[in-house]
């Protein structure tokens, strides 16, 4: 899945780069109250885990092995904002240090795996969780479905990017069906591995699984007098986190729509892309009669100033979209802060914090913050 | 998940863990075999320690130069073979100046192998007029586009290899910090790089423990044990992250890391030197597009 340089044309690479930078910026803001509050060390180590998990070979049978992509798994384990951030860091390290994934394709790779992969996995898992019984173990089948769908969805996003800025005229229908077919198969493997890894995590530390928070049963203490007392598994702040979660869904849907709008805006702003799509679709019907000499490649061969127009238009379109998305995120975070009132810092920290074991660290963090003020 | 035909060799785990000794102090990162490419030679770090002009350039200068170079390469129109030949010569010049062994560059280029397969399929699936090559009918545009993509990807991979081979990880972080990467992101990157050898070492030890109990891998029934390893790896990494964070708090961490690295500002002379590669590439592109006929 790691795209190299030259797979997508320069305007598309730059546009997805801007898109990815914006998504990472929003995730940084969002994660500051979650994983960021738990410290960069924790985030860095989870990134190490994702990197290492991609190196684990799973026997698939018939002498074949596979490995994890990890977008959906990261979203389920640490949440979508932190998941995007962590995938971006992993892809950056892979691109800069290991030449795995092109440097100019970094934006495309973050868009496909860090945004589409993480968010589709997260949203599908949340949707499935809503219909499953409220048990911690429900996270395993829910995440399996999320992981399964996240792979073909990322593949479809790739087909969309290829339609806008692909380097060779492949019939789009054929490309989409080939990508979908192959990635449905890969998705099955991704689902199995994600489910197996989550089973192991839920067995030992269910409190670490971001999406399983609020699913744990309350502790029932029966006194000597026979009176039952319920001790909630989650603290009050964790409940606040769940409410924040539903708002995060609405926000993410809005952002997804805006991003979709941005891509189409880019497509309509870039004659290269549209001509390309039209030509490839046209070729499908006209078979080999059509001469390419006057087709899209005639346009492809005139770079320089002429090509700067659509690039600039595309970038402006993406920037506008990003501005809108950032504004939505800003408004949403403002509103969440005002509804939570003065206790917002504590609630925000606790909501996505590391559970009971890191409670002292959270306290001391807020203490230092207060001290500085 | 990527499917790979062949015995599950745990090449990745070996590649990563075999060189746990290659620490950041000596500027090494564990090998990233990525599971499916047998990069071999796990004892080899990423950085080739030499003292050349390229090594001495500040990382931010090299990062910008490499990205600019690859961007020009990507922007080159399909089928301009002459331009690609000049780019390759320019890049080969940098490899020679940086004293990066050609053998090492070739071995690390194996990372591109899955993509070569895609580029090789392209002539058969692309649309457009067909031509006969060795008796097989292929798409002419697909052939040209596939070859162009392969060239661009190869140039990009080699440029990234040279960057990694001439820049120590901590210098790269300093460079990214100088390029205004957000502080939290730089901090995450620095912790990831510091603990990568530890976490892959953890993975390696768990694999050794599993295999010493008779699970030598390869059978589907053992996938659950492998998944258990990955699950424990997450719990271990997470808990290690918590411990590190608490240790930081105990030492007075209040949300800001002290300067992680001591990157220095680049001099104008160094910018000019590094810019020579992308500028020469750009001049080549303009010359080939405007002067040389198709």
Interface residues (C-beta under 8 A of the other chain):
Chain A: X1 X4 X5 X6 X7 X9 X10 X13 X14 X24 X25 X28 X31 X32 X36 X38 X39 X40 X41 X42 X43 X44 X45 X46 X47 X48 X49 X51 X52 X53 X54 X55 X56 X57 X58 X59 X60 X61 X63 X64 X65 X66 X67 X68 X69 X77 X85 X86 X88 X89 X90 X92 X93 X94 X95 X96 X97 X98 X99 X100 X102 X103 X104 X105 X151 X167 X168 X169 X170 X171 X174 X175 X178 X185 X186 X189 X190 X192 X193 X196 X197 X198 X199 X200 X201 X203 X204 X205 X208 X280 X283 X284 X288 X290 X291 X292 X295 X297 X300 X301 X302 X303 X304 X307 X354 X357 X358 X360 X361 X364 X365 X368 X369 X372
Chain B: X1 X2 X3 X4 X5 X6 X7 X8 X9 X10 X11 X12 X13 X15 X16 X29 X32 X33 X34 X35 X36 X46 X63 X66 X67 X70 X71 X73 X74 X75 X76 X77 X78 X79 X108 X109 X111 X112 X115 X122 X125 X126 X127 X128 X129 X130 X140 X141 X142 X145 X146 X148 X149 X151 X152 X153 X155 X156 X157 X159 X160 X161 X163 X164 X169 X172 X182 X184 X185 X187 X188 X189 X190 X191 X192 X193 X194 X195 X196 X198 X199 X200 X202 X203 X217 X218 X219 X220 X222 X223 X224 X226 X227 X228 X229 X230 X231 X232 X233 X234 X235 X237 X238 X239 X240 X241 X242 X244 X245 X246 X248 X249 X253 X254 X255 X257 X285 X286 X289 X290 X294
